[in-house]
Amino acid sequence: MVPVPLFSPRESHAPLESELTSAFCRVLQSGRFVLGEEVAAFERELAAWLEVDADRVVGVSSGSDALVAALLALDVGPGAEVVTTPFTFVATAEAIARVGARPVFADIDPRTLNLDRTAVAAAVTSRTRAVIPVHLFGHPAPLDLGELPVIEDAAQAIGARTGGRPVGTIGELGCFSFFPTKPLGALGDGGAVVARRGDLADRVRRLRQHGSADRRAHLELGGNWRLDALQAAVLRTKLPHLTGWVAERRSLAAAYSHAFAAIDGVALPATGADSEPAWAHYVLRVHDGKRDELARHLDAGGIGNAVYYRRPLHLEPAFAHLGYARGAFPHAERAADELIAIPLFPGLGADRQARVVEAVRAFFRG
Ligand SMILES: Cc1ncc(COP(=O)(O)O)c(C=O)c1O
């Protein structure tokens, strides 16, 4: 039997091959490979898609660099604390540490897997300068988190909406990733920062170029966080398809949730109130310590699967210096032991989805 992959960026590009090839040729002939008109055009088009002013989107080199630039734009640095979730990809807390600030973790809501408002409130101190909620797996996280500036980590969530608005456009700053497996993926690394204020967008634009707006003076230190023209051209080719892809992700997710509703021993992904997820991943919670057994069963049947995340960040060796012990964030720790992602991507199709459903059902039938 042909395996069912967890995701397949190659398949999603097949129908776009001739459009992508013309985009490559356009960049080749332009002779401009970093920033330039291709990136500026992508920024304007993404701004329109995100329903924000044209000058508020800044293309950058990755979602990780987007987070660093966003923190620097808010003057977060040594001595500051930033509250975030321990149940996320390492880049979220790494960015905080890279600007010299201290990540302070708050536990998640076990139902939605996103930051818990009460836990955030309890983690805030006089040194807290920002909060970074993560729209995990494409599910909108709560953003009404008090008076502090919010940086949305929307790396996994382009296409999600909450309260009728696109995520990543609601907080002071929003950070997107265009890593190839994300709902909008480049053919390499890429990212974007969306700023609610024009002055913050200008600051991020300066930071991505070593702190220089005009290459005459370096007003502050930033980095080389520029987006390549080739990636911008790829993203411009794919952006008009994103609405359809997100709709397809939603209907695949609905079909899974319907198919698994009656299985004892798993909990289905829960969506917060007034939220439309982007469904970057479909993640099951497996009870009774059987998650890894299910993973082996799926591996044996050729069904793609992955564990996000096997270790919450407070227990990662890289964050040992923060001094957290096991037990500090029980909901995040339990999620790390129980969650498993199964295939969900545009083009998965009913037949392959039926094979995934059958493999999961067969496991629970025993
Ligand atoms: C939640 C989250 N934040 C940040 C990032 C970093 O994005 P990138 O890989 O583009 O640097 C990722 C990427 O996987 C992510 O999932």
PDBQT file of the ligand as one rigid body, heavy atoms in Angstrom, charges set to zero:
ROOT
HETATM    1  C1  LIG A 401       4.671  28.190  16.868  1.00  0.00    +0.000 C 
HETATM    2  C2  LIG A 401       5.865  28.490  16.013  1.00  0.00    +0.000 A 
HETATM    3  N1  LIG A 401       6.572  29.593  16.231  1.00  0.00    +0.000 NA
HETATM    4  C3  LIG A 401       7.629  29.926  15.465  1.00  0.00    +0.000 A 
HETATM    5  C4  LIG A 401       8.046  29.106  14.441  1.00  0.00    +0.000 A 
HETATM    6  C5  LIG A 401       9.267  29.460  13.682  1.00  0.00    +0.000 C 
HETATM    7  O1  LIG A 401       9.062  29.631  12.314  1.00  0.00    +0.000 OA
HETATM    8  P1  LIG A 401      10.232  29.347  11.267  1.00  0.00    +0.000 P 
HETATM    9  O2  LIG A 401      10.426  27.880  11.154  1.00  0.00    +0.000 OA
HETATM   10  O3  LIG A 401       9.736  29.974  10.008  1.00  0.00    +0.000 OA
HETATM   11  O4  LIG A 401      11.447  30.035  11.775  1.00  0.00    +0.000 OA
HETATM   12  C6  LIG A 401       7.346  27.937  14.176  1.00  0.00    +0.000 A 
HETATM   13  C7  LIG A 401       7.773  27.040  13.082  1.00  0.00    +0.000 C 
HETATM   14  O5  LIG A 401       7.597  25.852  13.091  1.00  0.00    +0.000 OA
HETATM   15  C8  LIG A 401       6.229  27.602  14.985  1.00  0.00    +0.000 A 
HETATM   16  O6  LIG A 401       5.531  26.475  14.763  1.00  0.00    +0.000 OA
ENDROOT
TORSDOF 0
